[in-house]
Amino acid sequence: MKTIEIQAKAFFELIKSREVSMWSMFEEMVNPEEEQLVIFLDEELKEIAHYVLPKTIEQVKEDQKIFAQSFKEKLQPGSER
């Protein structure tokens, strides 16, 4: 599995300037040959998050749905599964 290290601040500035979502950037990064470990680094080069980028755009879209649902649940106080 290939590892990609990304400066989080620069990444989010890039998607903002391109007016695209994080997920569409992930779709552009998909490699059908192998999964990739994307590591987001802070300004001190410490890992702040990571994502295993799948081999297919379809799986990225499925991950986006799961992320959105999980995020929504975390924002709704008192809602539990």
PAVEX-398337 format. One record per residue: residue number from 1; x, y, z of N, C-alpha, C, O in turn. Coordinates in steps of 0.2 Angstrom, whole numbers. Example, Ala and Ser with C-alpha at 12.3 -4.5 7.8 and 13.67 -1.06 7.14 Angstrom:
2
+-----+-------+-------+-------+-------+-------+-------+-------+-------+-------+-------+-------+-------+
: seq :  n_px :  n_py :  n_pz : ca_px : ca_py : ca_pz :  c_px :  c_py :  c_pz :  o_px :  o_py :  o_pz :
+-----+-------+-------+-------+-------+-------+-------+-------+-------+-------+-------+-------+-------+
:   1 :    66 :   -28 :    39 :    62 :   -22 :    39 :    66 :   -16 :    39 :    71 :   -17 :    42 :
:   2 :    64 :   -11 :    35 :    68 :    -5 :    36 :    64 :     0 :    39 :    67 :     6 :    40 :
+-----+-------+-------+-------+-------+-------+-------+-------+-------+-------+-------+-------+-------+
***
This chain:
81
+-----+-------+-------+-------+-------+-------+-------+-------+-------+-------+-------+-------+-------+
: seq :  n_px :  n_py :  n_pz : ca_px : ca_py : ca_pz :  c_px :  c_py :  c_pz :  o_px :  o_py :  o_pz :
+-----+-------+-------+-------+-------+-------+-------+-------+-------+-------+-------+-------+-------+
:   1 :     4 :    -6 :     0 :     0 :     0 :     0 :     4 :     6 :     0 :     9 :     7 :     4 :
:   2 :     3 :    11 :    -5 :     7 :    17 :    -5 :     4 :    22 :     0 :    -1 :    22 :     2 :
:   3 :     9 :    26 :     3 :     7 :    31 :     8 :     8 :    37 :     5 :    13 :    39 :     2 :
:   4 :     3 :    42 :     6 :     4 :    49 :     3 :     3 :    53 :     9 :    -2 :    53 :    13 :
:   5 :     8 :    57 :    11 :     7 :    62 :    16 :     5 :    69 :    13 :     8 :    71 :     8 :
:   6 :     0 :    72 :    16 :    -2 :    78 :    14 :    -3 :    83 :    20 :    -5 :    82 :    25 :
:   7 :     0 :    89 :    18 :    -1 :    95 :    23 :    -8 :    97 :    23 :   -11 :    99 :    18 :
:   8 :   -11 :    96 :    29 :   -19 :    97 :    29 :   -20 :   104 :    27 :   -25 :   105 :    23 :
:   9 :   -17 :   109 :    30 :   -19 :   116 :    28 :   -18 :   118 :    21 :   -23 :   121 :    18 :
:  10 :   -13 :   115 :    18 :   -12 :   117 :    10 :   -18 :   113 :     6 :   -20 :   115 :     1 :
:  11 :   -19 :   107 :     9 :   -24 :   103 :     5 :   -31 :   106 :     5 :   -34 :   107 :     0 :
:  12 :   -33 :   109 :    11 :   -40 :   112 :    12 :   -40 :   119 :     8 :   -45 :   121 :     6 :
:  13 :   -34 :   122 :     8 :   -33 :   128 :     4 :   -34 :   127 :    -3 :   -37 :   131 :    -7 :
:  14 :   -31 :   121 :    -5 :   -32 :   119 :   -12 :   -39 :   118 :   -14 :   -42 :   120 :   -20 :
:  15 :   -42 :   114 :   -10 :   -49 :   112 :   -12 :   -54 :   118 :   -12 :   -59 :   119 :   -16 :
:  16 :   -52 :   123 :    -7 :   -56 :   129 :    -7 :   -55 :   133 :   -13 :   -60 :   136 :   -16 :
:  17 :   -49 :   134 :   -15 :   -47 :   138 :   -21 :   -50 :   135 :   -28 :   -52 :   138 :   -32 :
:  18 :   -50 :   128 :   -28 :   -53 :   125 :   -34 :   -61 :   124 :   -33 :   -64 :   122 :   -38 :
:  19 :   -63 :   126 :   -27 :   -71 :   125 :   -26 :   -73 :   118 :   -28 :   -78 :   117 :   -31 :
:  20 :   -70 :   113 :   -25 :   -71 :   106 :   -25 :   -72 :   103 :   -18 :   -69 :   107 :   -13 :
:  21 :   -75 :    98 :   -17 :   -75 :    94 :   -11 :   -69 :    90 :   -10 :   -65 :    88 :   -14 :
:  22 :   -68 :    88 :    -4 :   -63 :    84 :    -2 :   -64 :    77 :    -5 :   -59 :    74 :    -7 :
:  23 :   -70 :    75 :    -6 :   -72 :    69 :    -9 :   -70 :    69 :   -16 :   -68 :    63 :   -19 :
:  24 :   -71 :    74 :   -20 :   -70 :    74 :   -27 :   -62 :    74 :   -28 :   -60 :    71 :   -33 :
:  25 :   -58 :    77 :   -23 :   -51 :    76 :   -24 :   -49 :    69 :   -22 :   -44 :    67 :   -26 :
:  26 :   -52 :    66 :   -18 :   -50 :    59 :   -16 :   -52 :    55 :   -23 :   -48 :    50 :   -24 :
:  27 :   -58 :    56 :   -26 :   -59 :    52 :   -32 :   -54 :    53 :   -37 :   -52 :    49 :   -41 :
:  28 :   -51 :    59 :   -38 :   -46 :    60 :   -43 :   -39 :    57 :   -41 :   -35 :    55 :   -45 :
:  29 :   -38 :    55 :   -35 :   -32 :    52 :   -32 :   -33 :    44 :   -33 :   -28 :    41 :   -32 :
:  30 :   -39 :    41 :   -34 :   -40 :    34 :   -34 :   -35 :    31 :   -39 :   -34 :    33 :   -45 :
:  31 :   -32 :    25 :   -37 :   -28 :    21 :   -41 :   -31 :    14 :   -41 :   -31 :    11 :   -36 :
:  32 :   -33 :    12 :   -47 :   -36 :     5 :   -47 :   -32 :    -1 :   -46 :   -34 :    -6 :   -45 :
:  33 :   -25 :     1 :   -46 :   -20 :    -4 :   -44 :   -19 :    -6 :   -37 :   -18 :   -12 :   -35 :
:  34 :   -20 :    -1 :   -33 :   -19 :    -2 :   -26 :   -22 :     3 :   -21 :   -24 :     9 :   -23 :
:  35 :   -24 :     1 :   -15 :   -26 :     6 :   -10 :   -21 :    10 :    -8 :   -15 :     8 :    -9 :
:  36 :   -22 :    16 :    -6 :   -17 :    21 :    -4 :   -19 :    24 :     3 :   -24 :    25 :     5 :
:  37 :   -14 :    24 :     8 :   -15 :    27 :    14 :   -13 :    35 :    14 :    -8 :    37 :    12 :
:  38 :   -18 :    39 :    15 :   -18 :    46 :    14 :   -17 :    48 :    22 :   -21 :    48 :    26 :
:  39 :   -11 :    52 :    23 :   -10 :    54 :    30 :   -10 :    62 :    30 :    -6 :    65 :    26 :
:  40 :   -14 :    65 :    34 :   -15 :    72 :    34 :   -10 :    74 :    40 :   -11 :    72 :    46 :
:  41 :    -6 :    79 :    39 :    -1 :    82 :    43 :    -3 :    89 :    45 :    -5 :    93 :    41 :
:  42 :    -1 :    90 :    52 :    -2 :    97 :    54 :     5 :   101 :    52 :     9 :    98 :    48 :
:  43 :     5 :   107 :    54 :    11 :   111 :    52 :    17 :   109 :    55 :    23 :   111 :    53 :
:  44 :    17 :   105 :    60 :    23 :   102 :    64 :    24 :    95 :    61 :    28 :    92 :    64 :
:  45 :    21 :    93 :    56 :    22 :    87 :    52 :    19 :    81 :    57 :    22 :    75 :    56 :
:  46 :    15 :    82 :    61 :    12 :    77 :    65 :     5 :    75 :    62 :     1 :    79 :    59 :
:  47 :     4 :    68 :    62 :    -2 :    65 :    59 :    -8 :    68 :    63 :    -8 :    67 :    69 :
:  48 :   -13 :    71 :    60 :   -19 :    73 :    63 :   -25 :    68 :    61 :   -30 :    68 :    64 :
:  49 :   -24 :    65 :    55 :   -30 :    61 :    52 :   -27 :    56 :    47 :   -22 :    58 :    44 :
:  50 :   -30 :    51 :    45 :   -28 :    47 :    39 :   -35 :    44 :    36 :   -40 :    43 :    39 :
:  51 :   -34 :    42 :    30 :   -39 :    39 :    26 :   -36 :    34 :    22 :   -31 :    35 :    18 :
:  52 :   -39 :    28 :    22 :   -37 :    23 :    17 :   -41 :    24 :    10 :   -47 :    22 :    10 :
:  53 :   -38 :    26 :     5 :   -41 :    28 :    -1 :   -42 :    21 :    -5 :   -37 :    18 :    -6 :
:  54 :   -48 :    19 :    -6 :   -49 :    13 :   -10 :   -47 :    13 :   -17 :   -45 :    18 :   -20 :
:  55 :   -48 :     7 :   -20 :   -46 :     7 :   -27 :   -51 :     9 :   -32 :   -50 :    10 :   -38 :
:  56 :   -57 :    10 :   -30 :   -63 :    12 :   -34 :   -66 :    19 :   -32 :   -67 :    20 :   -26 :
:  57 :   -69 :    23 :   -37 :   -72 :    29 :   -36 :   -79 :    27 :   -32 :   -81 :    31 :   -28 :
:  58 :   -82 :    21 :   -34 :   -88 :    19 :   -31 :   -87 :    18 :   -23 :   -92 :    20 :   -19 :
:  59 :   -82 :    15 :   -21 :   -80 :    14 :   -14 :   -79 :    21 :   -11 :   -81 :    22 :    -5 :
:  60 :   -76 :    26 :   -14 :   -75 :    33 :   -11 :   -82 :    36 :   -10 :   -83 :    39 :    -5 :
:  61 :   -86 :    35 :   -15 :   -93 :    38 :   -14 :   -97 :    34 :    -8 :  -101 :    38 :    -5 :
:  62 :   -96 :    28 :    -7 :   -99 :    24 :    -2 :   -96 :    27 :     5 :  -100 :    28 :    10 :
:  63 :   -89 :    28 :     5 :   -86 :    31 :    11 :   -89 :    37 :    13 :   -90 :    39 :    19 :
:  64 :   -90 :    41 :     8 :   -93 :    48 :     9 :   -99 :    48 :    12 :  -101 :    52 :    17 :
:  65 :  -104 :    43 :    10 :  -110 :    42 :    13 :  -110 :    40 :    20 :  -113 :    43 :    25 :
:  66 :  -105 :    36 :    22 :  -104 :    33 :    29 :  -102 :    39 :    33 :  -104 :    40 :    38 :
:  67 :   -97 :    43 :    30 :   -94 :    49 :    34 :   -99 :    54 :    35 :  -100 :    56 :    41 :
:  68 :  -103 :    55 :    30 :  -109 :    61 :    31 :  -114 :    58 :    36 :  -116 :    62 :    41 :
:  69 :  -116 :    52 :    36 :  -120 :    50 :    41 :  -117 :    50 :    48 :  -121 :    52 :    53 :
:  70 :  -111 :    48 :    49 :  -108 :    48 :    55 :  -107 :    55 :    58 :  -108 :    56 :    64 :
:  71 :  -105 :    59 :    54 :  -104 :    66 :    56 :  -111 :    69 :    58 :  -111 :    73 :    63 :
:  72 :  -116 :    68 :    54 :  -123 :    70 :    56 :  -125 :    68 :    63 :  -128 :    72 :    67 :
:  73 :  -123 :    62 :    64 :  -125 :    59 :    71 :  -121 :    62 :    76 :  -124 :    63 :    82 :
:  74 :  -115 :    64 :    75 :  -111 :    67 :    80 :  -113 :    74 :    81 :  -112 :    77 :    87 :
:  75 :  -116 :    77 :    77 :  -119 :    84 :    77 :  -126 :    85 :    81 :  -128 :    90 :    83 :
:  76 :  -129 :    79 :    81 :  -136 :    79 :    84 :  -135 :    76 :    91 :  -135 :    70 :    92 :
:  77 :  -135 :    81 :    96 :  -135 :    79 :   103 :  -141 :    75 :   105 :  -146 :    76 :   103 :
:  78 :  -139 :    69 :   109 :  -144 :    65 :   111 :  -146 :    60 :   107 :  -150 :    55 :   108 :
:  79 :  -144 :    60 :   100 :  -146 :    54 :    96 :  -141 :    49 :    96 :  -135 :    50 :    95 :
:  80 :  -143 :    43 :    97 :  -139 :    37 :    98 :  -142 :    32 :    93 :  -148 :    32 :    92 :
:  81 :  -138 :    27 :    91 :  -140 :    22 :    87 :  -143 :    16 :    91 :  -145 :    11 :    88 :
+-----+-------+-------+-------+-------+-------+-------+-------+-------+-------+-------+-------+-------+
***
